[in-house]
Amino acid sequence: MTPVSALDAQAAALDREHAATDRRDLFLLPDDVVYLDGNSLGALPRHVPDVVARAVREEWGTQLVRAWNSRDWWRAPERIGDHLAPVLGASPGQVLVGDSTTVQLHQALSAALRLTPGRGVVVTDPGAFPTDLYVVDGLTEARGLELVLARPDEVPAVLAARGTEVAVVVLQHVDHRTGALWDLPGITEAAHRTGALVLWDLSHSAGALPVELDAHGVDLAVGCGYKYLNGGPGAPAYVYVARRHQPAYVPDLRGWHGHAEPFAMSPTWTPAAGVGRARLGSPPLLSMLALEAALDVLDALPVPRVRERSLSLTRFLRTCVDRLAPGLEPLTPEADEHRGSQVAWRHPAAWGVVHALAARGVIGDFREPDVVRLGVAAPYLTHSDMLTAAARLADVLATGEHLTERPRPLVT
Ligand SMILES: *Cc1c(COP(=O)(O)O)cnc(C)c1O
Protein backbone atom coordinates (compact mmCIF):
# COMPACT_ATOMS: atom_id res chain seq x y z
CA MET A 1 0.00 0.00 0.00
CA THR A 2 1.12 3.57 -0.61
CA PRO A 3 1.51 5.64 2.54
CA VAL A 4 -1.62 7.64 1.65
CA SER A 5 -3.88 4.62 1.26
CA ALA A 6 -2.62 3.09 4.52
CA LEU A 7 -3.37 6.39 6.24
CA ASP A 8 -6.72 6.54 4.46
CA ALA A 9 -7.77 3.29 6.07
CA GLN A 10 -6.55 4.53 9.44
CA ALA A 11 -8.46 7.82 9.05
CA ALA A 12 -11.66 5.97 8.21
CA ALA A 13 -11.23 3.64 11.19
CA LEU A 14 -10.57 6.55 13.56
CA ASP A 15 -13.55 8.46 12.20
CA ARG A 16 -15.77 5.42 12.88
CA GLU A 17 -14.33 5.09 16.38
CA HIS A 18 -15.02 8.78 17.10
CA ALA A 19 -18.33 9.07 15.24
CA ALA A 20 -20.24 10.05 18.40
CA THR A 21 -18.24 13.26 18.82
CA ASP A 22 -18.45 14.39 15.18
CA ARG A 23 -20.74 17.44 15.40
CA ARG A 24 -20.11 19.04 12.04
CA ASP A 25 -23.89 18.91 11.66
CA LEU A 26 -24.09 21.75 14.19
CA PHE A 27 -22.09 24.11 11.92
CA LEU A 28 -22.46 25.87 8.60
CA LEU A 29 -19.13 25.35 6.84
CA PRO A 30 -18.18 25.51 3.16
CA ASP A 31 -17.67 22.00 1.72
CA ASP A 32 -14.64 22.95 -0.31
CA VAL A 33 -12.32 23.91 2.54
CA VAL A 34 -10.59 22.12 5.38
CA TYR A 35 -10.82 24.77 8.06
CA LEU A 36 -7.80 24.70 10.37
CA ASP A 37 -8.11 28.21 11.72
CA GLY A 38 -10.85 27.81 14.32
CA ASN A 39 -8.32 28.97 16.90
CA SER A 40 -8.34 32.36 15.18
CA LEU A 41 -12.03 32.60 14.23
CA GLY A 42 -14.31 29.72 15.16
CA ALA A 43 -16.81 28.45 12.57
CA LEU A 44 -20.45 29.55 12.44
CA PRO A 45 -22.84 27.37 14.44
CA ARG A 46 -25.81 26.57 12.19
CA HIS A 47 -28.51 28.04 14.46
CA VAL A 48 -26.79 31.36 15.22
CA PRO A 49 -27.96 33.34 12.14
CA ASP A 50 -31.62 32.72 13.05
CA VAL A 51 -31.09 33.60 16.71
CA VAL A 52 -29.44 36.88 15.77
CA ALA A 53 -31.99 37.69 13.04
CA ARG A 54 -34.83 37.04 15.48
CA ALA A 55 -33.21 39.24 18.13
CA VAL A 56 -32.86 42.06 15.62
CA ARG A 57 -36.43 41.79 14.33
CA GLU A 58 -38.33 40.87 17.45
CA GLU A 59 -36.29 42.19 20.37
CA TRP A 60 -34.82 45.36 18.91
CA GLY A 61 -37.52 45.78 16.25
CA THR A 62 -40.63 45.42 18.40
CA GLN A 63 -39.58 45.58 22.04
CA LEU A 64 -37.26 48.53 21.52
CA VAL A 65 -35.87 49.90 24.78
CA ARG A 66 -38.25 47.68 26.76
CA ALA A 67 -36.12 44.68 25.74
CA TRP A 68 -33.53 45.62 28.39
CA ASN A 69 -36.09 44.20 30.83
CA SER A 70 -38.59 42.20 28.78
CA ARG A 71 -35.86 40.18 27.04
CA ASP A 72 -33.41 40.26 29.92
CA TRP A 73 -30.81 42.28 27.99
CA TRP A 74 -29.69 43.91 31.21
CA ARG A 75 -28.54 40.65 32.76
CA ALA A 76 -26.90 39.30 29.58
CA PRO A 77 -23.26 39.70 30.77
CA GLU A 78 -23.92 37.67 33.93
CA ARG A 79 -26.37 35.26 32.28
CA ILE A 80 -23.98 34.37 29.46
CA GLY A 81 -21.14 34.24 31.98
CA ASP A 82 -23.07 31.57 33.88
CA HIS A 83 -23.70 29.67 30.63
CA LEU A 84 -19.95 29.75 29.95
CA ALA A 85 -18.94 28.90 33.52
CA PRO A 86 -19.09 25.06 33.20
CA VAL A 87 -16.81 25.27 30.15
CA LEU A 88 -14.24 26.92 32.45
CA GLY A 89 -14.91 24.65 35.41
CA ALA A 90 -16.42 27.51 37.39
CA SER A 91 -19.52 27.53 39.57
CA PRO A 92 -22.07 30.26 38.79
CA GLY A 93 -21.56 33.91 39.69
CA GLN A 94 -17.85 34.14 38.82
CA VAL A 95 -17.77 34.71 35.05
CA LEU A 96 -18.76 37.88 33.24
CA VAL A 97 -18.95 38.33 29.47
CA GLY A 98 -18.12 41.59 27.71
CA ASP A 99 -15.52 43.85 26.13
CA SER A 100 -12.39 42.46 24.46
CA THR A 101 -9.67 40.21 25.82
CA THR A 102 -7.30 43.17 25.75
CA VAL A 103 -9.64 45.25 27.92
CA GLN A 104 -10.48 42.38 30.26
CA LEU A 105 -6.82 41.55 30.75
CA HIS A 106 -5.99 45.17 31.57
CA GLN A 107 -8.93 45.35 33.96
CA ALA A 108 -8.13 42.07 35.70
CA LEU A 109 -4.43 42.88 36.07
CA SER A 110 -5.17 46.35 37.44
CA ALA A 111 -7.51 44.80 40.01
CA ALA A 112 -4.99 42.06 40.84
CA LEU A 113 -2.36 44.71 41.57
CA ARG A 114 -4.74 46.33 44.08
CA LEU A 115 -5.15 42.90 45.71
CA THR A 116 -1.37 42.53 46.19
CA PRO A 117 -0.13 45.81 47.69
CA GLY A 118 3.54 46.13 48.60
CA ARG A 119 4.74 43.66 45.98
CA GLY A 120 6.76 45.15 43.15
CA VAL A 121 7.15 42.44 40.51
CA VAL A 122 4.90 41.17 37.71
CA VAL A 123 5.94 38.02 35.86
CA THR A 124 4.88 37.17 32.34
CA ASP A 125 5.87 34.99 29.38
CA PRO A 126 8.02 36.60 26.65
CA GLY A 127 6.13 34.33 24.20
CA ALA A 128 2.73 35.69 25.24
CA PHE A 129 0.27 36.99 22.67
CA PRO A 130 1.43 40.51 21.77
CA THR A 131 -1.61 42.31 23.16
CA ASP A 132 -1.02 40.59 26.53
CA LEU A 133 2.58 41.77 26.55
CA TYR A 134 1.54 45.32 25.70
CA VAL A 135 -1.07 45.36 28.48
CA VAL A 136 1.30 43.95 31.10
CA ASP A 137 4.10 46.24 29.99
CA GLY A 138 1.85 49.32 30.03
CA LEU A 139 0.41 48.63 33.47
CA THR A 140 3.73 47.77 35.14
CA GLU A 141 5.20 50.94 33.64
CA ALA A 142 2.29 53.05 34.87
CA ARG A 143 2.58 51.60 38.39
CA GLY A 144 6.38 51.75 38.51
CA LEU A 145 6.66 47.96 38.93
CA GLU A 146 9.35 45.60 37.67
CA LEU A 147 8.40 43.28 34.81
CA VAL A 148 10.17 39.92 34.79
CA LEU A 149 9.93 37.84 31.62
CA ALA A 150 10.04 34.07 32.12
CA ARG A 151 8.74 31.11 30.15
CA PRO A 152 5.95 29.35 32.03
CA ASP A 153 8.21 26.39 32.81
CA GLU A 154 10.73 28.81 34.36
CA VAL A 155 8.13 30.57 36.50
CA PRO A 156 8.39 28.18 39.50
CA ALA A 157 12.13 28.99 39.69
CA VAL A 158 11.42 32.73 39.55
CA LEU A 159 8.87 32.31 42.32
CA ALA A 160 11.31 30.28 44.41
CA ALA A 161 13.92 33.05 44.07
CA ARG A 162 11.74 36.16 44.35
CA GLY A 163 8.36 34.89 45.48
CA THR A 164 7.70 37.38 48.23
CA GLU A 165 8.20 40.26 45.76
CA VAL A 166 5.90 38.86 43.07
CA ALA A 167 2.45 40.44 42.90
CA VAL A 168 0.95 38.71 39.88
CA VAL A 169 1.93 36.05 37.35
CA VAL A 170 0.19 36.55 33.98
CA LEU A 171 0.33 33.56 31.61
CA GLN A 172 -1.38 32.07 28.58
CA HIS A 173 -2.68 28.58 29.32
CA VAL A 174 -1.93 27.35 25.79
CA ASP A 175 0.79 29.08 23.77
CA HIS A 176 -0.83 30.79 20.78
CA ARG A 177 2.12 29.97 18.48
CA THR A 178 3.46 26.60 19.55
CA GLY A 179 0.32 25.08 21.04
CA ALA A 180 2.20 24.12 24.24
CA LEU A 181 -0.18 23.50 27.14
CA TRP A 182 1.28 24.84 30.37
CA ASP A 183 0.89 23.43 33.87
CA LEU A 184 -1.96 25.57 35.19
CA PRO A 185 -2.45 23.62 38.44
CA GLY A 186 1.27 23.47 39.28
CA ILE A 187 2.07 27.10 38.48
CA THR A 188 -1.02 28.35 40.29
CA GLU A 189 -0.05 26.38 43.38
CA ALA A 190 3.58 27.57 43.23
CA ALA A 191 2.41 31.20 43.03
CA HIS A 192 0.00 30.77 45.92
CA ARG A 193 2.73 29.33 48.13
CA THR A 194 4.51 32.69 47.86
CA GLY A 195 1.37 34.79 48.20
CA ALA A 196 1.30 35.85 44.53
CA LEU A 197 -1.84 35.80 42.37
CA VAL A 198 -2.15 34.18 38.95
CA LEU A 199 -4.04 35.60 36.00
CA TRP A 200 -4.53 33.05 33.21
CA ASP A 201 -5.36 33.89 29.60
CA LEU A 202 -7.52 31.02 28.36
CA SER A 203 -7.94 32.25 24.77
CA HIS A 204 -6.43 29.08 23.26
CA SER A 205 -7.72 26.56 25.80
CA ALA A 206 -11.31 27.35 26.83
CA GLY A 207 -13.72 25.33 24.75
CA ALA A 208 -10.94 23.02 23.53
CA LEU A 209 -9.86 21.35 26.76
CA PRO A 210 -10.93 21.19 30.41
CA VAL A 211 -9.72 24.18 32.41
CA GLU A 212 -11.15 23.57 35.92
CA LEU A 213 -10.58 27.04 37.35
CA ASP A 214 -12.40 26.38 40.64
CA ALA A 215 -10.73 23.02 41.28
CA HIS A 216 -7.26 24.50 40.82
CA GLY A 217 -7.93 27.60 42.92
CA VAL A 218 -7.24 30.03 40.06
CA ASP A 219 -7.57 33.69 41.06
CA LEU A 220 -8.40 35.43 37.80
CA ALA A 221 -8.74 34.46 34.16
CA VAL A 222 -9.71 36.06 30.87
CA GLY A 223 -10.23 34.77 27.35
CA CYS A 224 -11.58 35.24 23.91
CA GLY A 225 -15.14 34.59 22.68
CA TYR A 226 -14.41 34.10 18.99
CA LYS A 227 -11.95 31.19 18.97
CA TYR A 228 -13.00 27.78 20.34
CA LEU A 229 -16.22 29.32 21.69
CA ASN A 230 -17.34 30.17 18.13
CA GLY A 231 -18.94 33.47 19.17
CA GLY A 232 -18.26 35.22 15.85
CA PRO A 233 -15.89 37.96 14.68
CA GLY A 234 -15.08 40.36 17.51
CA ALA A 235 -17.25 38.38 19.95
CA PRO A 236 -17.16 39.63 23.54
CA ALA A 237 -14.46 38.26 25.81
CA TYR A 238 -14.90 37.15 29.42
CA VAL A 239 -13.36 37.48 32.84
CA TYR A 240 -13.39 34.99 35.72
CA VAL A 241 -13.07 36.46 39.21
CA ALA A 242 -12.86 33.81 41.93
CA ARG A 243 -15.60 34.43 44.46
CA ARG A 244 -13.11 35.03 47.28
CA HIS A 245 -11.59 37.98 45.38
CA GLN A 246 -14.84 39.62 44.31
CA PRO A 247 -15.41 41.88 47.34
CA ALA A 248 -12.05 43.61 46.74
CA TYR A 249 -12.01 43.40 42.91
CA VAL A 250 -11.59 47.01 41.78
CA PRO A 251 -10.26 47.52 38.24
CA ASP A 252 -8.91 50.72 36.75
CA LEU A 253 -11.87 51.38 34.44
CA ARG A 254 -15.18 51.69 36.20
CA GLY A 255 -18.47 51.98 34.37
CA TRP A 256 -22.06 52.64 35.23
CA HIS A 257 -23.16 49.07 34.44
CA GLY A 258 -20.88 47.86 37.23
CA HIS A 259 -22.50 50.14 39.79
CA ALA A 260 -24.47 48.65 42.68
CA GLU A 261 -27.44 50.84 41.67
CA PRO A 262 -26.92 51.91 38.08
CA PHE A 263 -30.22 53.75 37.83
CA ALA A 264 -29.60 55.78 40.95
CA MET A 265 -27.34 57.73 38.56
CA SER A 266 -25.05 58.48 41.43
CA PRO A 267 -22.02 60.74 40.87
CA THR A 268 -19.78 58.24 42.71
CA TRP A 269 -19.01 54.63 41.90
CA THR A 270 -20.21 52.01 44.37
CA PRO A 271 -19.34 48.61 42.92
CA ALA A 272 -22.04 45.99 42.51
CA ALA A 273 -21.79 42.95 44.72
CA GLY A 274 -20.28 39.98 42.93
CA VAL A 275 -18.78 39.64 39.48
CA GLY A 276 -21.22 42.22 38.07
CA ARG A 277 -18.81 44.92 39.25
CA ALA A 278 -16.58 43.94 36.33
CA ARG A 279 -19.18 45.36 33.92
CA LEU A 280 -18.32 48.60 32.16
CA GLY A 281 -20.77 50.33 29.82
CA SER A 282 -23.53 49.10 27.51
CA PRO A 283 -22.50 45.75 26.03
CA PRO A 284 -22.77 44.94 22.28
CA LEU A 285 -26.03 43.02 22.68
CA LEU A 286 -26.22 41.42 19.23
CA SER A 287 -22.70 40.02 19.57
CA MET A 288 -23.51 38.91 23.11
CA LEU A 289 -26.57 37.01 21.88
CA ALA A 290 -24.57 35.38 19.08
CA LEU A 291 -22.02 34.15 21.62
CA GLU A 292 -24.76 32.96 23.95
CA ALA A 293 -26.31 30.86 21.19
CA ALA A 294 -22.92 29.54 20.07
CA LEU A 295 -22.34 28.13 23.56
CA ASP A 296 -25.14 25.61 22.87
CA VAL A 297 -22.56 23.68 20.86
CA LEU A 298 -20.54 22.99 24.02
CA ASP A 299 -23.73 21.93 25.82
CA ALA A 300 -24.30 19.37 23.06
CA LEU A 301 -20.66 18.23 23.11
CA PRO A 302 -19.15 18.87 26.55
CA VAL A 303 -15.52 19.91 26.80
CA PRO A 304 -14.11 16.54 28.00
CA ARG A 305 -15.53 14.92 24.84
CA VAL A 306 -14.14 17.76 22.71
CA ARG A 307 -10.73 17.14 24.28
CA GLU A 308 -10.84 13.40 23.61
CA ARG A 309 -11.60 14.07 19.96
CA SER A 310 -9.09 16.91 19.69
CA LEU A 311 -6.23 14.79 21.06
CA SER A 312 -6.98 12.03 18.57
CA LEU A 313 -7.18 14.52 15.69
CA THR A 314 -3.98 16.42 16.53
CA ARG A 315 -2.10 13.14 17.15
CA PHE A 316 -3.24 11.84 13.74
CA LEU A 317 -2.43 15.14 11.99
CA ARG A 318 1.07 14.93 13.40
CA THR A 319 1.43 11.31 12.21
CA CYS A 320 0.18 12.16 8.70
CA VAL A 321 2.53 15.14 8.33
CA ASP A 322 5.50 13.13 9.69
CA ARG A 323 4.83 10.41 7.10
CA LEU A 324 3.85 12.48 4.08
CA ALA A 325 5.68 15.77 4.51
CA PRO A 326 8.86 15.16 6.48
CA GLY A 327 11.17 18.14 6.62
CA LEU A 328 8.88 20.32 8.68
CA GLU A 329 10.24 20.87 12.17
CA PRO A 330 7.53 20.22 14.79
CA LEU A 331 7.13 23.01 17.30
CA THR A 332 4.23 21.57 19.27
CA PRO A 333 4.94 19.20 22.16
CA GLU A 334 4.26 15.59 21.23
CA ALA A 335 2.91 14.42 24.59
CA ASP A 336 -0.87 14.70 24.89
CA GLU A 337 -0.65 16.32 28.33
CA HIS A 338 1.57 19.13 27.00
CA ARG A 339 -0.36 19.90 23.81
CA GLY A 340 -3.32 22.24 23.28
CA SER A 341 -5.54 21.87 20.22
CA GLN A 342 -3.27 22.86 17.37
CA VAL A 343 -0.12 21.62 15.69
CA ALA A 344 2.60 23.99 14.54
CA TRP A 345 5.82 23.49 12.59
CA ARG A 346 8.72 25.64 11.56
CA HIS A 347 9.60 25.95 7.90
CA PRO A 348 11.91 28.53 6.28
CA ALA A 349 9.18 29.34 3.74
CA ALA A 350 6.30 29.13 6.21
CA TRP A 351 4.47 32.14 4.74
CA GLY A 352 4.50 30.56 1.27
CA VAL A 353 3.45 27.18 2.67
CA VAL A 354 0.37 28.64 4.40
CA HIS A 355 -0.67 30.61 1.32
CA ALA A 356 -0.15 27.71 -1.08
CA LEU A 357 -2.15 25.49 1.27
CA ALA A 358 -5.00 28.02 1.32
CA ALA A 359 -5.00 27.99 -2.49
CA ARG A 360 -5.57 24.23 -2.19
CA GLY A 361 -8.47 24.73 0.20
CA VAL A 362 -6.68 24.13 3.51
CA ILE A 363 -6.97 27.22 5.69
CA GLY A 364 -4.32 27.53 8.37
CA ASP A 365 -2.24 30.33 9.75
CA PHE A 366 1.25 31.79 9.33
CA ARG A 367 2.91 33.20 12.43
CA GLU A 368 6.12 35.19 12.40
CA PRO A 369 8.82 34.41 11.69
CA ASP A 370 8.59 30.87 10.29
CA VAL A 371 5.60 29.09 11.81
CA VAL A 372 2.89 27.08 10.05
CA ARG A 373 0.02 26.79 12.53
CA LEU A 374 -2.87 24.40 12.00
CA GLY A 375 -5.67 24.81 14.54
CA VAL A 376 -7.93 21.85 15.26
CA ALA A 377 -11.41 22.79 16.44
CA ALA A 378 -12.50 19.25 17.11
CA PRO A 379 -16.31 19.40 16.93
CA TYR A 380 -16.34 20.13 13.19
CA LEU A 381 -13.23 18.31 11.94
CA THR A 382 -12.53 14.67 11.09
CA HIS A 383 -9.47 12.43 10.84
CA SER A 384 -10.03 12.42 7.09
CA ASP A 385 -9.70 16.21 7.15
CA MET A 386 -6.35 15.79 8.92
CA LEU A 387 -5.15 13.43 6.20
CA THR A 388 -6.39 15.75 3.44
CA ALA A 389 -4.50 18.66 5.01
CA ALA A 390 -1.28 16.64 5.33
CA ALA A 391 -1.54 15.27 1.78
CA ARG A 392 -2.06 18.76 0.37
CA LEU A 393 0.83 20.03 2.44
CA ALA A 394 2.98 17.28 0.92
CA ASP A 395 1.80 18.28 -2.58
CA VAL A 396 2.65 21.92 -1.96
CA LEU A 397 6.17 21.04 -0.82
CA ALA A 398 6.69 18.57 -3.69
CA THR A 399 5.60 21.03 -6.38
CA GLY A 400 7.38 24.04 -4.91
CA GLU A 401 4.18 26.09 -4.81
CA HIS A 402 5.33 27.50 -1.49
CA LEU A 403 8.40 29.13 -3.01
CA THR A 404 6.60 32.36 -3.88
CA GLU A 405 7.83 35.81 -3.10
CA ARG A 406 6.26 37.17 0.05
CA PRO A 407 4.66 40.55 -0.68
CA ARG A 408 6.04 43.44 1.28
CA PRO A 409 3.79 44.56 4.10
CA LEU A 410 1.51 47.50 3.21
CA VAL A 411 2.76 49.48 6.17
CA THR A 412 6.45 49.28 7.01
C1 LIG B 1 -6.66 35.89 20.51
C2 LIG B 1 -5.96 36.38 21.72
C3 LIG B 1 -6.17 37.69 22.17
C4 LIG B 1 -7.04 38.64 21.39
O1 LIG B 1 -7.33 39.81 22.07
P1 LIG B 1 -8.50 40.74 21.53
O2 LIG B 1 -8.55 41.87 22.47
O3 LIG B 1 -9.75 39.90 21.50
O4 LIG B 1 -8.15 41.14 20.13
C5 LIG B 1 -5.53 38.06 23.34
N1 LIG B 1 -4.73 37.20 24.02
C6 LIG B 1 -4.53 35.94 23.59
C7 LIG B 1 -3.66 35.01 24.38
C8 LIG B 1 -5.13 35.50 22.42
O5 LIG B 1 -4.90 34.26 21.99
The ligand as an SDF file (V2000), in Angstrom:
LIG
                    3D

 15 15  0  0  0  0  0  0  0  0999 V2000
   -6.6600   35.8930   20.5090 C   0  0  0  0  0  0  0  0  0  0  0  0
   -5.9640   36.3800   21.7150 C   0  0  0  0  0  0  0  0  0  0  0  0
   -6.1690   37.6860   22.1700 C   0  0  0  0  0  0  0  0  0  0  0  0
   -7.0400   38.6410   21.3920 C   0  0  0  0  0  0  0  0  0  0  0  0
   -7.3330   39.8090   22.0750 O   0  0  0  0  0  0  0  0  0  0  0  0
   -8.4980   40.7390   21.5330 P   0  0  0  0  0  0  0  0  0  0  0  0
   -8.5490   41.8680   22.4740 O   0  0  0  0  0  0  0  0  0  0  0  0
   -9.7480   39.9050   21.5030 O   0  0  0  0  0  0  0  0  0  0  0  0
   -8.1510   41.1440   20.1300 O   0  0  0  0  0  0  0  0  0  0  0  0
   -5.5320   38.0610   23.3420 C   0  0  0  0  0  0  0  0  0  0  0  0
   -4.7330   37.1980   24.0170 N   0  0  0  0  0  0  0  0  0  0  0  0
   -4.5270   35.9390   23.5880 C   0  0  0  0  0  0  0  0  0  0  0  0
   -3.6620   35.0090   24.3830 C   0  0  0  0  0  0  0  0  0  0  0  0
   -5.1300   35.5000   22.4200 C   0  0  0  0  0  0  0  0  0  0  0  0
   -4.8950   34.2590   21.9880 O   0  0  0  0  0  0  0  0  0  0  0  0
  1  2  1  0
  2  3  1  0
  2 14  2  0
  3  4  1  0
  3 10  2  0
  4  5  1  0
  5  6  1  0
  6  7  2  0
  6  8  1  0
  6  9  1  0
 10 11  1  0
 11 12  2  0
 12 13  1  0
 12 14  1  0
 14 15  1  0
M  END
$$$$
